[in-house]
């Protein structure tokens, strides 16, 4: 009986010690990313998350997600050491994945994060909704050209709750260089562009899908007014 009892005790001790060593080893490979999520007015954002990805593809469920921010806008998330791509989002529908809706906020291009074992890395994110993004891209300088027009579907009907996109290249990383605000039922938009050549497009989801290609090329100084843009990006959310 004593032999059996001693065997059980030694086995338990072995398991506890072994588990502790594994836990300590695992903990040693972890780093912590923490900071604040703020808006364009430097105000802490409540109810936002930081999404961490192990690749450049951030149009999918995240590999790691921080806590949801409180009134102070602070977040933290523990991840294994490595290289990551991070974005911050504030969503009104509490969804964890999918296109953003009007009023949702986004931090823009993914931030590349290098985190080491045991590191406590500080990183703040600024988030904006499409209206704020449009205002930021509209510098209101005298040399900016105002382009007006409509966003329409393939049948020529105005599209509501869409926005125009202008970029110096046909493709972009996360958020295009210039965006309009959301359209009303008449599909009308306005874009303010500096001098140069741009590719135009339109989407109903913010940010638009990264595989969207802008094919309508214009020169801001000579483009005609009341231009029509056929909506071509993110007609439906990407299914994964």
C-alpha positions in Angstrom: 0.0 0.0 0.0 2.8 2.4 0.9 4.6 1.6 -2.3 1.5 2.5 -4.4 0.9 5.7 -2.3 4.6 6.7 -2.8 4.4 6.0 -6.5 1.2 8.2 -6.8 2.9 11.1 -4.8 6.1 11.0 -6.9 4.0 10.9 -10.1 2.0 14.0 -9.0 5.2 15.8 -8.0 6.7 15.0 -11.4 3.7 16.3 -13.3 3.5 19.5 -11.2 7.2 20.3 -11.6 7.1 19.4 -15.3 4.0 21.6 -15.9 5.7 24.4 -14.0 8.8 24.2 -16.2 6.7 24.2 -19.4 4.6 27.1 -18.2 7.8 29.1 -17.3 9.3 28.3 -20.6 6.1 29.4 -22.5 5.8 32.6 -20.4 9.4 33.5 -21.2 8.6 33.6 -25.0 5.7 36.0 -24.5 5.8 39.8 -25.0 3.2 42.4 -24.2 1.9 45.1 -26.6 0.1 47.9 -24.8 -0.8 51.5 -25.3 -3.7 53.9 -26.1 -6.3 54.1 -28.8 -7.2 57.7 -29.5 -9.1 59.7 -32.1 -8.0 62.5 -34.4 -8.6 65.0 -31.5 -6.3 63.0 -29.2 -9.3 61.8 -27.2 -9.2 58.3 -25.7 -11.6 55.9 -27.7 -13.9 53.6 -25.7 -14.9 50.2 -27.0 -12.0 49.7 -29.5 -9.7 46.7 -30.0 -6.2 46.1 -31.4 -6.1 43.2 -33.9 -2.8 41.3 -34.3 -2.0 39.3 -37.5 1.0 37.1 -38.2 0.9 38.1 -41.9 0.2 41.2 -44.1 -3.3 39.8 -44.7 -5.5 41.7 -42.2 -8.8 41.0 -44.1 -9.4 37.9 -42.0 -10.0 36.9 -38.4 -7.1 38.1 -36.2 -4.6 35.8 -34.6 -4.7 37.8 -31.4 -7.1 40.5 -30.2 -6.6 42.9 -27.3 -9.0 43.7 -24.5 -11.7 46.2 -25.5 -10.7 49.7 -24.4 -12.4 51.5 -21.5 -12.9 55.3 -21.0 -9.1 55.8 -20.8 -8.5 54.2 -24.2 -5.9 51.8 -22.9 -5.4 48.3 -24.3 -3.0 45.4 -23.8 -2.4 42.1 -25.6 0.1 39.3 -24.9 1.6 37.6 -28.0 4.5 35.2 -28.6 7.7 36.8 -29.7 7.8 37.5 -33.5 6.8 39.9 -36.2 3.2 41.0 -36.5 0.9 43.4 -38.3 -1.5 45.4 -36.1 -4.6 47.6 -36.7 -7.0 49.2 -34.3 -10.7 49.3 -34.9 -13.8 50.6 -33.1 -17.0 48.9 -34.3 -20.5 49.9 -33.4 -21.8 46.3 -34.0 -19.2 44.6 -31.8 -18.3 42.3 -34.7 -14.8 40.9 -34.7 -14.4 40.6 -38.5 -15.9 41.9 -41.7 -16.3 45.3 -43.4 -16.8 48.4 -41.3 -20.1 50.3 -41.2 -20.7 54.0 -41.2 -19.5 55.4 -37.9 -16.9 52.7 -37.3 -13.3 53.8 -36.9 -10.1 52.4 -38.2 -6.4 53.1 -37.7 -5.4 52.8 -41.4 -2.4 50.9 -42.8 -1.3 48.0 -40.6 1.6 48.8 -38.2 4.5 46.4 -38.3 5.2 45.2 -34.8 8.5 43.4 -33.7 8.1 42.0 -30.2 10.7 40.1 -28.3 10.5 37.6 -25.4 9.7 39.3 -22.2 9.3 42.7 -23.9 6.8 45.3 -22.8 6.2 47.3 -26.0 4.3 50.6 -26.0 2.3 51.6 -29.2 -0.5 54.1 -29.6 -3.1 54.0 -32.4 -5.2 56.8 -33.9 -8.5 55.7 -35.3 -10.9 57.7 -37.6 -14.2 57.1 -39.3 -14.6 57.8 -43.0 -15.9 61.3 -42.5 -12.8 62.2 -40.4 -10.6 60.4 -42.9 -12.1 62.5 -45.7 -11.5 65.7 -43.8 -7.9 64.7 -43.1 -7.2 64.0 -46.8 -8.9 67.2 -47.7 -6.2 69.8 -46.9 -8.4 72.7 -48.1 -5.4 74.2 -49.9 -5.9 76.5 -52.7 -4.1 74.2 -55.2 -6.5 71.3 -54.5 -9.1 70.6 -57.1 -12.6 69.8 -56.1 -14.1 66.9 -58.2 -17.8 66.3 -58.1 -19.9 63.5 -59.4 -22.1 60.5 -58.7 -21.4 57.0 -57.6 -23.6 54.7 -59.6 -24.2 51.0 -60.1 -23.8 49.1 -63.4 -27.3 50.0 -64.4 -26.6 53.7 -63.9 -28.6 54.1 -60.7 -27.2 56.3 -57.9 -25.8 54.4 -54.9 -26.4 55.5 -51.4 -24.0 54.9 -48.5 -21.0 54.6 -50.7 -17.8 56.7 -51.0 -15.4 57.7 -53.7 -11.7 56.6 -53.7 -8.7 58.4 -55.3 -5.2 56.9 -55.2 -2.0 57.6 -57.1 -1.7 53.9 -57.9 -4.3 51.4 -59.0 -3.9 49.4 -55.8 -3.3 50.4 -52.1 -2.4 48.8 -48.8 -5.3 49.5 -46.4 -6.8 52.9 -46.7 -6.6 54.9 -50.0 -4.9 58.3 -50.1 -8.1 60.2 -50.7 -11.7 59.4 -49.8 -15.0 61.2 -49.9 -17.7 61.1 -47.3 -20.7 58.7 -47.5 -23.1 59.5 -50.3 -26.8 60.2 -49.9 -29.7 58.7 -51.9 -28.6 60.8 -54.9 -25.1 59.2 -55.0 -23.3 62.6 -55.0 -19.7 62.8 -53.9 -16.9 65.4 -53.6 -13.2 64.7 -53.7 -10.4 67.2 -53.1 -7.2 66.3 -54.9 -3.8 67.8 -55.4 -2.3 68.2 -58.9 -1.5 65.0 -60.6 -2.9 61.7 -62.0 -5.2 59.6 -59.9 -7.1 56.3 -60.2 -10.7 56.5 -59.0 -13.1 53.9 -57.6 -16.0 53.5 -55.2 -16.9 51.2 -52.4 -19.8 50.6 -49.9 -17.4 49.2 -47.2 -14.7 50.9 -45.2 -11.9 50.1 -45.6 -12.4 48.7 -49.1 -11.0 45.2 -49.9 -7.3 45.2 -50.6 -7.7 43.3 -53.8 -9.8 46.1 -55.3 -8.2 47.6 -58.4 -9.0 51.2 -59.4 -9.2 51.5 -63.2 -10.6 54.9 -63.9 -7.6 57.2 -64.4 -8.0 61.0 -64.3 -5.8 64.1 -64.1 -7.1 66.4 -61.3 -6.4 69.6 -63.2 -8.3 68.6 -66.3 -10.9 66.1 -65.1 -14.5 67.1 -66.1 -17.0 67.9 -63.4 -20.0 65.7 -62.6 -18.0 62.6 -63.3 -19.8 59.2 -62.7 -17.9 56.4 -60.9 -19.3 52.9 -61.2 -19.0 51.2 -57.9 -16.4 48.5 -58.2 -15.0 47.7 -54.8 -16.4 45.5 -52.1 -19.9 45.0 -53.6 -20.2 42.2 -51.1 -18.2 41.4 -48.0 -15.4 38.9 -48.7 -16.3 35.4 -47.5 -13.6 33.4 -45.7 
